[in-house]
Amino acid sequence: MAEQQQSYTAMKGDVEAIGAHCQLEYCHVLDFLPFKCQSCGGTFCLDHRTETAHKCPKEGEWARRRNAQNGTTGALPSKPSLYNHDQQCAEVTCKTLINTSRMPASHCTTCNRLYCLKHRMQEDHDCKNLKPLGARPTNILQQQRERGMTALAKLKQWSANKREEDAKRKEKKAGLFGLGKKTSAAAETQAQLNLLKRTAKGDASIPQEKRVYLYVEASADTTKAKYPTGKFFYNKEWTVGRVLDMAAKALQVENVNNRGGGEEEKLRVFHVEGGRLLKFSEKIGEPCANGNMIVLLRGVGSGEPDLIDL
């Protein structure tokens, strides 16, 4: 039903065939199509149908009832001004109010600010010299980058030392010409691998022959993790990117790789035994073997060449 917009309505069913007389004291004209005032309930002719024309004693009553039904006060919105509207053009020399009915705001995607139509172009508000709102300060990004590269250098040095120790351990054989049993160090390595397989967590639906068991660690120098280390197994066919997402979730490390952003905020996977950063598209089973360790790093860039010749 359409909302009534006038203070009077045309009378139809309750009017005699000859019409009705206007109830205004000095009129009383016979009107065949009289009007009923919705405020005082009187009957009036065409000339005196409005509240002002017949000096209605209950002027405005119908409007108050309508507003009460609609839950409004009937007051018109105030005109935007500096006292009741706090959105101004972001250009420091401009005082134009924006986001009003007469002046829509224009958003600059480069500096992330709102401007009036006059200053909407980048050259009109000196956009190139403005730091984008919400952007991280350059010095913080640089510090993150430096921490990441320092941690990466330490890991590569540790990886090199570990490879040398493993090579020496493999050369130690009992008996003449190395034909005897493996040394206690080799037996200890096998025992650690068996323990890893018993305690590692992962998707139980992965077939045994397709599993790769790894030690996973979050670099304390570049990331914050609720669980710094963990033992997990993954499908050898999974990509490094998928393994990274699952490892970050398991260790509860903030992962923004899928949200965009710069390299300073992205996580990367470092393979300790291989001495290099793994590419997201690699299959985890190709560079990694059972018992290997991978480390989650942040702020080390998109990839580094191998420092250790395989």
C-alpha positions in Angstrom: 0.0 0.0 0.0 1.4 3.4 -1.0 2.2 5.8 1.8 -0.1 8.8 2.0 1.6 12.1 1.1 -1.2 14.6 1.7 -3.1 15.7 4.8 -6.5 15.1 3.1 -8.2 12.3 1.2 -11.0 12.3 -1.4 -14.3 11.0 0.1 -16.0 8.3 -1.8 -18.1 5.6 -0.1 -19.5 7.8 2.8 -20.7 10.7 0.6 -24.4 11.1 -0.4 -25.2 11.2 -4.1 -25.5 15.0 -4.0 -22.1 15.5 -2.3 -21.3 17.3 1.0 -21.0 20.9 2.2 -17.6 22.4 3.1 -17.4 22.7 6.9 -15.4 26.0 6.8 -17.5 28.6 8.6 -17.6 31.1 5.8 -17.8 28.6 2.9 -20.4 25.8 3.1 -20.2 25.3 -0.6 -21.7 22.1 -1.9 -18.9 19.9 -3.3 -19.8 16.8 -5.2 -16.2 15.4 -4.6 -15.4 16.6 -1.1 -12.2 15.9 0.9 -11.7 14.7 4.4 -8.9 16.2 6.6 -6.8 13.4 8.2 -5.9 15.6 11.1 -9.2 17.0 12.4 -11.6 14.7 10.4 -13.6 17.6 8.8 -15.1 17.6 5.3 -14.0 20.4 3.0 -14.2 21.5 -0.6 -11.4 21.6 -3.2 -10.3 25.1 -2.2 -10.2 24.4 1.6 -8.9 20.8 1.6 -5.4 21.6 3.0 -4.7 22.2 6.7 -3.5 25.8 5.9 -6.6 26.6 3.9 -9.1 25.7 6.5 -6.9 26.6 9.5 -7.0 23.1 10.9 -7.1 23.1 14.7 -5.0 19.9 14.7 -2.5 20.9 12.1 0.3 18.4 11.6 -1.5 15.6 13.5 -1.6 13.2 10.5 2.2 13.8 9.8 3.1 13.0 13.4 1.0 9.8 13.3 2.7 8.7 10.1 6.2 9.4 11.4 5.4 7.5 14.6 4.4 4.5 12.5 7.6 4.7 10.5 9.8 5.2 13.5 11.1 8.6 12.4 11.0 12.1 13.9 10.2 13.8 10.7 13.2 16.2 11.0 15.1 16.8 7.9 18.8 15.8 7.8 21.1 18.7 8.6 23.2 20.3 5.9 26.8 18.9 5.9 29.2 21.3 7.6 32.5 21.2 9.4 30.6 20.7 12.6 28.6 17.6 11.7 30.7 16.1 8.8 34.3 15.0 9.4 35.2 13.8 6.0 37.2 16.3 4.0 39.4 16.0 0.9 42.8 14.5 1.9 44.6 17.3 0.0 46.0 19.5 2.8 45.1 22.8 1.1 41.5 21.7 0.3 38.6 22.0 2.8 35.9 20.5 0.5 33.6 18.1 2.3 33.4 14.7 0.6 31.0 11.7 0.7 28.0 14.1 0.5 25.1 14.1 -1.9 26.8 16.9 -3.9 30.4 15.7 -3.6 31.2 12.0 -3.9 34.6 10.9 -2.7 37.2 9.6 -5.2 39.6 7.0 -3.8 43.2 7.0 -4.9 44.5 3.4 -5.0 48.1 4.4 -4.9 48.2 6.5 -1.7 45.0 5.0 -0.3 43.3 8.3 0.4 40.0 10.0 -0.5 39.8 13.2 -2.5 37.3 15.6 -4.0 36.8 15.6 -7.8 39.2 18.5 -8.2 42.1 16.6 -6.6 41.3 13.1 -7.7 44.1 12.8 -10.2 47.6 11.7 -8.8 49.3 14.8 -10.1 46.7 17.1 -8.4 47.5 15.8 -4.9 51.2 15.1 -5.2 50.7 11.4 -4.9 54.3 10.3 -5.6 55.5 12.0 -2.5 52.9 10.5 -0.2 53.4 7.3 1.8 50.4 5.0 1.3 48.1 4.8 4.3 48.3 1.4 5.9 51.7 0.6 4.4 54.5 -0.7 6.6 57.4 1.7 7.1 60.3 1.1 4.8 62.8 0.7 7.7 60.7 -2.1 9.2 60.6 -3.9 5.8 64.4 -3.4 5.5 65.0 -4.8 9.0 62.9 -7.9 8.1 64.9 -8.4 5.0 68.2 -8.1 6.9 67.0 -10.5 9.6 65.9 -13.0 6.9 69.2 -12.9 5.0 71.2 -13.2 8.2 69.2 -16.2 9.3 69.6 -17.7 5.8 73.4 -17.3 5.9 73.5 -19.1 9.3 71.4 -21.9 8.0 73.5 -22.4 5.0 76.7 -22.5 7.1 75.0 -25.0 9.5 73.9 -27.0 6.5 77.4 -27.1 5.1 78.9 -28.3 8.5 76.1 -30.9 8.8 76.9 -32.3 5.4 80.6 -32.6 6.2 79.8 -34.5 9.4 77.4 -36.8 7.6 80.0 -37.5 5.0 82.6 -38.4 7.6 80.2 -40.6 9.5 79.4 -42.6 6.3 83.1 -43.3 5.8 83.5 -44.9 9.2 83.1 -48.6 8.7 84.1 -51.4 11.0 86.4 -54.1 9.7 88.9 -54.3 6.9 88.0 -52.5 3.6 84.7 -51.3 5.2 83.1 -54.7 4.8 82.0 -55.0 8.5 78.8 -53.8 10.2 77.8 -50.2 10.3 79.2 -48.1 13.1 77.1 -47.2 16.2 76.6 -43.7 14.6 74.8 -45.2 11.6 72.7 -47.4 13.9 71.8 -44.3 15.9 70.7 -42.5 12.8 68.5 -45.4 11.8 67.0 -45.5 15.3 66.2 -41.8 15.1 64.5 -42.3 11.8 62.4 -45.1 13.2 61.4 -42.9 16.1 60.5 -40.1 13.6 58.2 -42.5 11.7 56.5 -43.5 14.9 55.9 -40.0 16.3 55.4 -37.9 13.1 51.9 -36.5 12.4 50.2 -36.2 9.1 47.3 -37.3 6.9 46.6 -40.9 7.7 45.2 -41.5 4.2 48.6 -41.1 2.6 50.0 -44.5 1.6 53.1 -45.6 3.4 55.1 -45.9 0.2 54.3 -42.3 -0.7 55.2 -40.7 2.6 58.3 -38.6 3.3 59.1 -38.0 7.0 60.6 -34.6 7.9 61.7 -32.5 10.8 60.1 -29.1 10.5 61.3 -26.0 12.3 60.3 -22.3 12.3 63.2 -19.9 12.3 63.2 -18.0 15.5 65.1 -15.1 13.9 62.5 -14.3 11.4 59.2 -15.7 12.5 57.0 -16.2 15.6 55.6 -19.7 16.1 53.5 -21.2 18.9 55.3 -24.5 18.3 58.9 -23.9 17.1 59.5 -27.5 15.9 57.5 -30.5 14.8 57.7 -33.9 13.2 55.5 -34.5 10.2 55.0 -36.7 7.1 53.8 -35.5 3.8 53.0 -37.0 0.4 56.0 -37.0 -1.8 53.9 -35.8 -4.7 52.8 -32.6 -2.9 54.4 -29.3 -3.9 56.6 -27.3 -1.6 54.0 -24.6 -1.5 51.4 -27.0 -0.2 53.7 -28.4 2.4 54.6 -24.9 3.5 50.9 -24.0 4.1 50.4 -27.2 6.1 53.6 -26.7 8.1 52.8 -23.1 8.9 49.3 -24.1 10.1 50.6 -26.9 12.2 53.3 -24.7 13.9 50.9 -21.8 14.0 53.1 -19.4 12.0 51.5 -16.4 10.3 51.3 -17.2 6.6 50.5 -14.3 4.2 51.9 -15.9 1.1 48.4 -16.2 -0.5 47.4 -12.6 0.3 49.9 -10.8 -1.8 52.5 -8.4 -0.4 56.2 -8.2 -0.8 58.9 -10.8 -0.4 59.8 -9.4 3.0 56.6 -10.8 4.4 56.5 -14.2 2.6 57.5 -17.5 4.1 60.1 -19.7 2.3 61.2 -23.3 2.8 64.9 -24.0 3.4 66.2 -27.5 2.9 69.0 -28.1 5.4 70.5 -31.2 3.8 70.3 -29.6 0.4 71.6 -26.2 1.5 69.1 -24.2 -0.5 65.7 -22.6 -0.6 63.1 -24.8 -2.3 60.8 -23.5 -5.0 57.1 -23.5 -4.4 56.5 -25.6 -7.5 58.9 -28.4 -6.6 57.6 -31.7 -5.4 58.7 -32.2 -1.8 59.8 -35.8 -2.4 62.4 -34.8 -5.0 64.9 -32.8 -2.9 63.9 -34.2 0.5 64.4 -37.7 1.9 63.2 -39.4 5.1 64.8 -37.8 8.2 65.7 -34.5 6.5 64.9 -31.1 8.0 63.1 -28.1 6.5 63.0 -24.6 8.0 60.4 -21.9 7.5 62.0 -18.5 6.9 60.6 -15.1 6.3 62.1 -12.2 4.4 64.7 -14.1 2.4 63.5 -13.4 -1.2 62.2 -15.6 -3.9 65.1 -18.0 -4.0 68.8 -18.4 -3.8 71.3 -20.4 -5.8 72.9 -23.4 -4.1 76.0 -22.8 -2.0 76.8 -26.4 -1.7 77.7 -28.5 -4.8 75.7 -31.7 -4.7 
